[in-house]
Amino acid sequence: MLAQKIHPSVDLHGSPTPRASDAQRPNAVGPYRRLYEALLTPSPTPRARQQAAQWLQRLMDESEDVPSELCEAPEDLHAWARENAQAVAQRYQTYLDGRRAGGERHYFRNRAYALNFLASVAPTKLVDGSWLYGLAQHTSTERLRPLLQTYLEELGDGVAHKNHVTLYRQLMRRHGLQQDLQLDDANYLQGAVQLALGWNAEQFLPEVIGFNLGYEQLPLHLLITAYELNELGIDPYYFTLHVTVDNGDSGHAWQACEAVLQMLEVQQDRDQFWQRVRAGSKLADAGRGTQEVIASFDARTEVVKIFQRKALAGAGMHSDYCRIGGRTVNDWLGPQGDIDAMLDALVDNGWIQLGAPVSQSRFWNLLQGERAEMFGVFTGYELQVIHDWIRGEDSRDGQDHAQPASANQTRRLPSFRALARHRSNANPIGSAEPALDPELHQFKEQLQPLEGEQRRQFLSAALSPATHWTSTGLFATRLFISEGWAA
């Protein structure tokens, strides 16, 4: 939404800017991730919530001079949102015209770029909607109903195949992205903002409303991302779903405008409330944006990181009969090894043929094929990165490492509408309660004697960002709706 991104430098524990040496250490956990993980629990500690609130305030203080793209007067909100949507549509049409004329993809050079993007934005996507969680504790406030409805829709109304976090988790599993990829700390910043707002709604209600207003406007990058993922054979449903639910006529973008206008009607100081809404809207642009995340990816660097992770488990596991550049594999992977130099040695000694089909690389044939001695060592994501790094510029064709080239040339995913029809005809995932789920069984037992406000609070707790996507959370969401707590 904003042309100028917010990149705060404040440490979350009161110390100066995080040291560069901390960020460079393998497995080092930075301050944004620490806060993110402290808040992504069913019940964060009061200290964690207080630290989050203090950090949010510092973040907004730092961004005070960042210009806001919101309209000057709240009465113009709906017109502003419509103009924004029209401008995005025009820019997207220009993009489509360029692609039809033979232009290259704007975002994803190859599948490795796309999969790395999915991994890099996961900390944000896996807490989708969390900024609104605090409203689930205030169901009696009629003017907040549009936002509560938005939150429940982010949760898929308790149906797994519509729950945004469940969808993203499934997408990651499908492409071997479920492990900890040791992302840069900056990748956790936006998710930490959303969680901090969700757990401090009472203190930051105008900012929550403003954040929602900024975040729910349809951005151009969402449209391009969905188009290019589909083109690369990666299911874009999570992203196309947001294109539809965020529409400005009746969707989340419209609801966001309505929430501001309805709350303004009961404010004693309308201008102060509006200024806080504007401050909250800027938080929607905190951290790395889509294009910045994509631009930060380098295939060779990622291959080095992948080998470094494998070295922790593979050191000492190889026989010494094979030498690369005069050193054994165990030596390369050991404490005195140099993964970057090892890759150079693999290339220099002919194990990897850069710029050629992967079948011509002896190393690749150890990973894939009928007699692949290293089969199962690397995940699907890791194989795709290695595959595209070896192929170089030829990888722009988007070839899937697991698909023969001849099949990939004509392979296309079904359109969004075809995917939607398939899902609507299938049995809804999550509508049937799993038989082997002791957590869900215990939840039902604890819920059974509860009535009135106690029951509502118990259900609301299960709707938290840490649990709403589980079978217990999905069940609680369906009950929360069916019992009229959101009506």
VEXDREN-2710 file (C-alpha; in Angstrom, 1 decimal):
% VEXDREN-2710
k/r/px/py/pz
1/MET/0.0/0.0/0.0
2/LEU/2.7/2.5/0.9
3/ALA/5.5/3.5/-1.4
4/GLN/7.9/3.8/1.5
5/LYS/8.4/0.6/3.5
6/ILE/8.8/0.5/7.3
7/HIS/12.0/-1.2/8.4
8/PRO/12.3/-0.8/12.2
9/SER/15.7/-1.2/13.8
10/VAL/14.5/-1.4/17.4
11/ASP/15.4/-4.5/19.4
12/LEU/12.4/-6.1/21.1
13/HIS/14.1/-6.5/24.4
14/GLY/15.2/-2.9/24.9
15/SER/18.7/-3.3/23.6
16/PRO/20.2/-1.4/20.7
17/THR/19.9/-2.6/17.1
18/PRO/20.5/-6.4/16.8
19/ARG/24.2/-7.1/16.1
20/ALA/25.1/-8.1/12.6
21/SER/27.1/-11.0/14.1
22/ASP/23.9/-12.4/15.6
23/ALA/22.1/-12.5/12.3
24/GLN/25.0/-14.2/10.6
25/ARG/25.4/-17.0/13.1
26/PRO/23.9/-20.3/11.8
27/ASN/20.6/-21.1/13.7
28/ALA/20.7/-17.7/15.4
29/VAL/17.2/-16.6/16.4
30/GLY/16.6/-12.9/16.0
31/PRO/14.4/-10.6/18.0
32/TYR/11.4/-10.5/15.6
33/ARG/11.3/-14.3/15.5
34/ARG/11.6/-14.5/19.3
35/LEU/8.5/-12.2/19.7
36/TYR/6.7/-14.0/16.9
37/GLU/7.1/-17.4/18.6
38/ALA/6.3/-16.0/22.0
39/LEU/3.0/-14.7/20.7
40/LEU/2.2/-17.8/18.5
41/THR/1.0/-19.8/21.5
42/PRO/-2.5/-20.6/22.8
43/SER/-1.9/-18.2/25.7
44/PRO/1.1/-15.8/25.5
45/THR/2.5/-14.6/28.8
46/PRO/1.5/-11.2/30.1
47/ARG/5.1/-10.2/29.7
48/ALA/5.2/-11.2/26.0
49/ARG/2.0/-9.2/25.4
50/GLN/3.4/-6.2/27.2
51/GLN/6.6/-6.3/25.2
52/ALA/4.6/-6.7/22.0
53/ALA/2.5/-3.6/22.9
54/GLN/5.6/-1.5/23.7
55/TRP/7.3/-2.6/20.4
56/LEU/4.2/-1.7/18.4
57/GLN/4.2/1.8/19.9
58/ARG/7.8/2.3/19.1
59/LEU/7.2/1.0/15.6
60/MET/4.5/3.5/15.1
61/ASP/6.6/6.3/16.6
62/GLU/9.3/5.5/14.1
63/SER/6.9/5.6/11.2
64/GLU/5.3/8.8/12.2
65/ASP/6.9/10.7/9.3
66/VAL/6.2/8.0/6.7
67/PRO/3.4/9.4/4.5
68/SER/0.1/7.6/4.5
69/GLU/-1.7/6.7/1.3
70/LEU/-5.1/6.8/2.9
71/CYS/-7.5/9.5/1.9
72/GLU/-7.5/12.6/4.0
73/ALA/-11.1/12.4/5.1
74/PRO/-12.7/9.1/6.3
75/GLU/-15.9/10.0/4.5
76/ASP/-14.0/9.3/1.2
77/LEU/-12.9/5.8/2.2
78/HIS/-15.2/3.9/-0.1
79/ALA/-14.3/6.1/-3.0
80/TRP/-10.6/5.7/-2.2
81/ALA/-10.9/1.9/-2.0
82/ARG/-12.7/1.8/-5.4
83/GLU/-10.0/4.1/-7.0
84/ASN/-7.3/1.9/-5.6
85/ALA/-8.9/-1.3/-6.9
86/GLN/-9.4/0.3/-10.4
87/ALA/-5.7/1.4/-10.5
88/VAL/-4.6/-2.1/-9.5
89/ALA/-6.8/-3.6/-12.2
90/GLN/-5.4/-1.2/-14.9
91/ARG/-1.8/-2.1/-13.9
92/TYR/-2.6/-5.8/-13.9
93/GLN/-4.1/-5.4/-17.4
94/THR/-0.8/-3.8/-18.5
95/TYR/1.0/-6.8/-17.0
96/LEU/-1.2/-9.3/-18.9
97/ASP/-0.8/-7.4/-22.1
98/GLY/3.0/-7.6/-21.7
99/ARG/2.9/-11.3/-21.0
100/ARG/0.7/-12.1/-24.0
101/ALA/3.1/-10.1/-26.1
102/GLY/5.9/-12.5/-25.1
103/GLY/7.2/-10.8/-22.0
104/GLU/8.9/-12.8/-19.2
105/ARG/7.5/-13.4/-15.8
106/HIS/8.0/-10.4/-13.5
107/TYR/8.4/-12.3/-10.2
108/PHE/9.6/-15.9/-10.5
109/ARG/12.5/-16.7/-12.8
110/ASN/11.9/-20.4/-12.2
111/ARG/10.2/-22.8/-9.8
112/ALA/13.0/-22.4/-7.2
113/TYR/12.2/-18.7/-7.0
114/ALA/8.5/-19.4/-6.5
115/LEU/9.0/-22.0/-3.8
116/ASN/11.6/-19.9/-1.9
117/PHE/9.0/-17.1/-2.0
118/LEU/6.4/-19.4/-0.5
119/ALA/8.8/-20.3/2.3
120/SER/10.0/-16.7/2.9
121/VAL/6.5/-15.3/3.4
122/ALA/5.3/-18.3/5.4
123/PRO/5.7/-16.6/8.8
124/THR/3.2/-14.0/7.7
125/LYS/0.8/-16.4/5.9
126/LEU/0.7/-18.8/8.8
127/VAL/-0.8/-16.1/11.0
128/ASP/-3.2/-14.8/8.4
129/GLY/-6.0/-12.8/10.0
130/SER/-4.4/-12.9/13.5
131/TRP/-4.6/-9.1/13.9
132/LEU/-8.3/-9.4/14.3
133/TYR/-8.3/-12.2/16.9
134/GLY/-8.8/-9.9/19.8
135/LEU/-12.3/-9.0/18.5
136/ALA/-13.4/-12.6/19.2
137/GLN/-13.4/-11.6/22.8
138/HIS/-15.8/-8.8/22.2
139/THR/-18.8/-10.3/20.4
140/SER/-21.3/-7.9/22.0
141/THR/-19.9/-4.8/20.2
142/GLU/-22.3/-4.5/17.2
143/ARG/-20.1/-2.0/15.4
144/LEU/-17.2/-4.5/15.3
145/ARG/-19.2/-7.2/13.7
146/PRO/-17.9/-6.6/10.2
147/LEU/-14.4/-7.2/11.5
148/LEU/-15.3/-10.3/13.5
149/GLN/-17.0/-11.6/10.3
150/THR/-13.7/-11.0/8.4
151/TYR/-11.8/-12.9/11.1
152/LEU/-14.1/-15.9/10.9
153/GLU/-13.9/-15.9/7.1
154/GLU/-10.1/-16.0/7.4
155/LEU/-10.7/-19.1/9.5
156/GLY/-12.8/-20.5/6.8
157/ASP/-15.9/-20.5/9.1
158/GLY/-14.4/-23.7/10.6
159/VAL/-14.0/-25.6/7.4
160/ALA/-10.5/-26.8/6.8
161/HIS/-10.4/-26.4/3.0
162/LYS/-11.4/-22.7/3.4
163/ASN/-9.2/-21.9/6.4
164/HIS/-6.4/-19.7/5.1
165/VAL/-3.7/-21.1/7.4
166/THR/-4.7/-24.7/6.7
167/LEU/-4.5/-24.0/3.0
168/TYR/-1.0/-22.5/3.3
169/ARG/0.2/-25.3/5.5
170/GLN/-1.0/-27.8/2.9
171/LEU/0.7/-25.9/0.1
172/MET/4.0/-25.9/2.0
173/ARG/3.8/-29.7/2.7
174/ARG/3.1/-30.3/-0.9
175/HIS/6.4/-28.8/-1.9
176/GLY/8.7/-29.9/0.9
177/LEU/8.6/-26.6/2.8
178/GLN/7.5/-27.9/6.2
179/GLN/11.0/-27.8/7.8
180/ASP/12.7/-24.8/9.4
181/LEU/14.5/-23.1/6.6
182/GLN/16.3/-20.6/8.9
183/LEU/14.8/-17.6/7.3
184/ASP/16.2/-14.1/7.9
185/ASP/14.8/-12.4/11.0
186/ALA/13.2/-9.7/8.9
187/ASN/10.8/-12.3/7.4
188/TYR/9.2/-12.6/10.8
189/LEU/8.5/-8.9/11.3
190/GLN/5.1/-8.6/9.6
191/GLY/3.8/-11.7/11.3
192/ALA/5.0/-10.3/14.7
193/VAL/3.1/-7.1/14.0
194/GLN/-0.1/-9.0/13.2
195/LEU/0.2/-11.2/16.3
196/ALA/1.0/-8.2/18.5
197/LEU/-2.1/-6.4/17.3
198/GLY/-4.3/-9.5/17.8
199/TRP/-3.2/-10.0/21.4
200/ASN/-3.5/-6.3/22.3
201/ALA/-6.8/-5.3/20.7
202/GLU/-8.1/-3.4/23.8
203/GLN/-5.1/-1.1/23.8
204/PHE/-4.8/-0.7/20.0
205/LEU/-8.3/-0.9/18.7
206/PRO/-8.1/2.0/16.3
207/GLU/-4.7/0.7/15.0
208/VAL/-6.2/-2.8/14.5
209/ILE/-9.0/-1.2/12.5
210/GLY/-6.5/0.8/10.5
211/PHE/-4.2/-2.1/9.9
212/ASN/-7.1/-4.1/8.6
213/LEU/-8.1/-1.2/6.3
214/GLY/-4.6/-1.1/4.8
215/TYR/-4.0/-4.8/4.6
216/GLU/-7.3/-5.8/3.0
217/GLN/-7.0/-3.6/0.0
218/LEU/-6.3/-5.7/-3.1
219/PRO/-2.6/-5.3/-4.1
220/LEU/-1.1/-5.8/-7.5
221/HIS/1.5/-8.3/-6.3
222/LEU/-1.3/-10.7/-5.2
223/LEU/-2.7/-10.9/-8.8
224/ILE/0.8/-11.3/-10.4
225/THR/1.8/-13.9/-7.8
226/ALA/-1.3/-16.0/-8.5
227/TYR/-0.8/-15.8/-12.2
228/GLU/2.8/-16.8/-12.2
229/LEU/2.4/-19.6/-9.6
230/ASN/-0.3/-21.1/-11.8
231/GLU/2.0/-20.8/-14.8
232/LEU/4.7/-22.7/-13.0
233/GLY/2.3/-25.5/-12.1
234/ILE/2.0/-24.5/-8.4
235/ASP/-1.5/-24.3/-7.0
236/PRO/-2.4/-20.6/-6.7
237/TYR/-5.7/-21.2/-4.8
238/TYR/-4.5/-19.6/-1.6
239/PHE/-3.7/-16.4/-3.4
240/THR/-6.7/-16.4/-5.8
241/LEU/-8.9/-16.9/-2.7
242/HIS/-7.7/-13.6/-1.3
243/VAL/-8.4/-11.9/-4.6
244/THR/-12.1/-12.9/-4.3
245/VAL/-12.6/-12.4/-0.5
246/ASP/-10.9/-9.0/-0.5
247/ASN/-13.1/-7.5/-3.1
248/GLY/-14.3/-3.9/-2.5
249/ASP/-18.0/-4.5/-3.2
250/SER/-18.9/-6.8/-0.4
251/GLY/-15.7/-8.5/0.7
252/HIS/-13.0/-7.7/3.3
253/ALA/-12.0/-4.4/1.7
254/TRP/-15.6/-3.2/1.9
255/GLN/-15.9/-4.5/5.5
256/ALA/-12.7/-2.7/6.4
257/CYS/-14.1/0.6/5.3
258/GLU/-17.4/0.0/7.0
259/ALA/-15.7/-0.8/10.3
260/VAL/-13.9/2.6/10.3
261/LEU/-17.1/4.5/9.5
262/GLN/-19.2/2.8/12.1
263/MET/-16.7/3.2/14.9
264/LEU/-16.2/6.9/14.0
265/GLU/-19.9/7.5/14.7
266/VAL/-19.4/6.9/18.4
267/GLN/-16.0/8.7/19.0
268/GLN/-15.9/11.8/21.1
269/ASP/-12.6/12.8/19.4
270/ARG/-13.1/11.7/15.8
271/ASP/-9.9/13.3/14.5
272/GLN/-7.7/11.5/17.1
273/PHE/-9.4/8.2/16.3
274/TRP/-8.9/8.8/12.6
275/GLN/-5.2/9.6/13.1
276/ARG/-4.7/6.4/15.0
277/VAL/-6.4/4.5/12.2
278/ARG/-4.0/6.1/9.8
279/ALA/-1.0/5.1/12.0
280/GLY/-2.3/1.5/12.1
281/SER/-2.7/1.4/8.4
282/LYS/1.1/2.0/7.9
283/LEU/1.9/-1.1/9.9
284/ALA/0.5/-3.2/7.0
285/ASP/3.7/-2.3/5.1
286/ALA/6.1/-3.1/7.9
287/GLY/8.9/-5.5/6.9
288/ARG/9.8/-7.0/3.6
289/GLY/7.4/-6.7/0.7
290/THR/6.8/-9.3/-2.0
291/GLN/9.3/-7.9/-4.6
292/GLU/11.9/-7.4/-1.9
293/VAL/11.6/-11.0/-0.8
294/ILE/11.9/-12.3/-4.3
295/ALA/14.9/-10.0/-5.1
296/SER/16.8/-11.3/-2.1
297/PHE/16.8/-14.9/-3.4
298/ASP/20.1/-16.2/-4.9
299/ALA/20.2/-19.8/-6.0
300/ARG/23.8/-20.4/-5.3
301/THR/23.5/-18.9/-1.8
302/GLU/20.5/-21.1/-1.1
303/VAL/22.3/-24.2/-2.3
304/VAL/25.1/-23.4/0.2
305/LYS/22.5/-23.1/3.0
306/ILE/20.9/-26.4/2.0
307/PHE/24.3/-28.2/2.1
308/GLN/25.1/-26.6/5.4
309/ARG/21.9/-28.0/6.9
310/LYS/22.7/-31.4/5.5
311/ALA/26.2/-31.3/6.8
312/LEU/24.9/-31.3/10.4
313/ALA/23.4/-34.8/9.8
314/GLY/25.7/-36.1/7.0
315/ALA/29.2/-35.4/8.5
316/GLY/30.9/-38.7/9.3
317/MET/28.3/-40.8/7.5
318/HIS/30.2/-41.2/4.2
319/SER/32.9/-43.8/3.3
320/ASP/36.3/-42.4/2.4
321/TYR/36.8/-44.1/-0.9
322/CYS/35.4/-41.1/-2.8
323/ARG/37.5/-37.9/-2.9
324/ILE/36.4/-34.5/-4.4
325/GLY/39.2/-32.0/-5.0
326/GLY/41.6/-34.2/-2.9
327/ARG/39.3/-34.2/0.2
328/THR/36.9/-36.8/1.5
329/VAL/33.2/-36.0/1.7
330/ASN/33.4/-36.4/5.5
331/ASP/36.2/-33.8/5.5
332/TRP/34.2/-31.4/3.4
333/LEU/31.1/-31.8/5.7
334/GLY/33.1/-31.7/8.9
335/PRO/33.8/-28.7/11.2
336/GLN/36.8/-27.6/9.1
337/GLY/34.8/-28.0/5.9
338/ASP/33.9/-25.2/3.5
339/ILE/30.6/-25.8/1.7
340/ASP/31.1/-23.0/-0.7
341/ALA/34.4/-24.4/-1.7
342/MET/32.9/-27.9/-1.9
343/LEU/30.4/-26.7/-4.5
344/ASP/33.3/-25.2/-6.5
345/ALA/35.1/-28.5/-6.3
346/LEU/32.1/-30.5/-7.5
347/VAL/31.9/-28.2/-10.5
348/ASP/35.6/-28.2/-11.2
349/ASN/35.9/-31.9/-11.0
350/GLY/32.9/-32.6/-13.3
351/TRP/30.4/-33.8/-10.7
352/ILE/28.1/-30.9/-11.6
353/GLN/27.7/-29.6/-15.1
354/LEU/26.4/-26.0/-14.8
355/GLY/24.2/-24.8/-17.6
356/ALA/23.5/-28.3/-18.9
357/PRO/20.6/-30.7/-18.4
358/VAL/20.7/-32.1/-14.8
359/SER/21.0/-35.7/-16.2
360/GLN/24.5/-34.8/-17.3
361/SER/25.6/-34.1/-13.7
362/ARG/26.9/-37.1/-11.9
363/PHE/25.9/-35.5/-8.6
364/TRP/22.3/-35.1/-9.6
365/ASN/22.1/-38.8/-10.6
366/LEU/23.0/-39.6/-7.0
367/LEU/19.9/-37.7/-5.9
368/GLN/17.3/-38.8/-8.5
369/GLY/17.0/-41.8/-10.7
370/GLU/16.7/-45.6/-10.6
371/ARG/20.0/-46.1/-8.6
372/ALA/20.1/-42.8/-6.7
373/GLU/22.3/-43.6/-3.7
374/MET/21.3/-40.3/-2.0
375/PHE/17.5/-40.7/-2.6
376/GLY/15.5/-39.1/0.2
377/VAL/18.3/-36.9/1.5
378/PHE/16.9/-33.7/0.1
379/THR/13.3/-32.4/0.3
380/GLY/11.3/-31.5/-2.8
381/TYR/12.1/-27.9/-2.3
382/GLU/15.8/-28.5/-1.9
383/LEU/15.9/-30.7/-5.0
384/GLN/14.2/-27.9/-7.0
385/VAL/16.7/-25.3/-5.9
386/ILE/19.7/-27.6/-6.8
387/HIS/18.0/-28.5/-10.1
388/ASP/17.4/-24.9/-11.1
389/TRP/20.9/-23.8/-10.0
390/ILE/22.5/-26.5/-12.2
391/ARG/20.4/-25.7/-15.2
392/GLY/21.0/-21.9/-14.9
393/GLU/19.2/-19.8/-17.5
394/ASP/17.5/-22.9/-19.0
395/SER/15.5/-23.1/-15.7
396/ARG/13.4/-20.2/-16.9
397/ASP/11.2/-22.7/-18.6
398/GLY/9.8/-23.6/-15.1
399/GLN/10.6/-27.3/-15.4
400/ASP/9.6/-29.3/-12.3
401/HIS/12.5/-31.4/-11.1
402/ALA/10.1/-34.3/-10.6
403/GLN/8.6/-34.1/-14.1
404/PRO/10.2/-35.2/-17.4
405/ALA/10.9/-32.3/-19.6
406/SER/8.6/-33.5/-22.4
407/ALA/5.6/-33.7/-20.0
408/ASN/6.4/-30.4/-18.4
409/GLN/6.2/-28.5/-21.7
410/THR/2.5/-29.0/-22.1
411/ARG/1.6/-29.4/-18.4
412/ARG/-0.8/-26.8/-17.0
413/LEU/-2.7/-26.6/-13.7
414/PRO/-6.5/-26.2/-14.0
415/SER/-7.8/-22.7/-13.8
416/PHE/-8.9/-21.2/-10.5
417/ARG/-12.5/-21.9/-11.4
418/ALA/-11.7/-25.5/-12.2
419/LEU/-10.0/-25.9/-8.8
420/ALA/-12.9/-24.3/-7.1
421/ARG/-15.4/-26.6/-8.7
422/HIS/-13.2/-29.6/-7.7
423/ARG/-13.2/-28.4/-4.1
424/SER/-16.9/-27.8/-4.0
425/ASN/-17.6/-31.3/-5.3
426/ALA/-15.2/-33.0/-3.0
427/ASN/-16.0/-33.9/0.6
428/PRO/-15.0/-30.9/2.7
429/ILE/-11.8/-31.6/4.5
430/GLY/-12.3/-31.2/8.2
431/SER/-16.1/-31.5/8.1
432/ALA/-15.6/-35.1/9.4
433/GLU/-14.0/-35.1/12.8
434/PRO/-10.8/-37.2/13.0
435/ALA/-11.2/-40.4/15.0
436/LEU/-7.7/-40.3/16.5
437/ASP/-7.5/-36.9/18.1
438/PRO/-7.2/-36.9/21.9
439/GLU/-6.9/-33.1/22.0
440/LEU/-10.3/-32.7/20.4
441/HIS/-11.9/-35.4/22.6
442/GLN/-10.5/-33.5/25.7
443/PHE/-11.8/-30.2/24.4
444/LYS/-15.3/-31.6/24.0
445/GLU/-15.3/-33.0/27.5
446/GLN/-14.2/-29.6/29.0
447/LEU/-16.7/-27.7/26.9
448/GLN/-19.7/-29.9/27.7
449/PRO/-20.6/-28.4/31.2
450/LEU/-20.0/-24.8/30.2
451/GLU/-22.8/-22.3/29.6
452/GLY/-23.2/-18.7/28.7
453/GLU/-20.2/-16.4/28.9
454/GLN/-17.9/-19.2/30.1
455/ARG/-18.7/-21.2/27.1
456/ARG/-18.1/-18.3/24.7
457/GLN/-14.7/-17.5/26.3
458/PHE/-13.7/-21.2/26.1
459/LEU/-14.6/-21.3/22.4
460/SER/-12.9/-18.0/21.7
461/ALA/-9.7/-19.2/23.2
462/ALA/-9.6/-22.1/20.6
463/LEU/-9.9/-19.5/17.8
464/SER/-6.5/-18.1/18.6
465/PRO/-3.8/-17.8/15.8
466/ALA/-2.0/-20.8/17.3
467/THR/-4.9/-23.2/17.3
468/HIS/-7.7/-22.2/15.0
469/TRP/-6.4/-24.3/12.1
470/THR/-6.3/-27.5/14.2
471/SER/-9.2/-29.9/14.4
472/THR/-10.1/-28.5/17.8
473/GLY/-9.9/-24.9/16.5
474/LEU/-12.0/-25.8/13.4
475/PHE/-14.6/-27.5/15.6
476/ALA/-14.7/-24.5/18.0
477/THR/-15.1/-22.1/15.1
478/ARG/-18.1/-24.0/13.7
479/LEU/-19.7/-24.0/17.2
480/PHE/-18.9/-20.4/17.7
481/ILE/-20.8/-19.5/14.6
482/SER/-23.7/-22.0/14.9
483/GLU/-24.4/-20.9/18.5
484/GLY/-24.8/-17.3/17.4
485/TRP/-21.8/-15.7/19.0
486/ALA/-21.0/-13.9/15.8
487/ALA/-24.5/-13.2/14.6
END
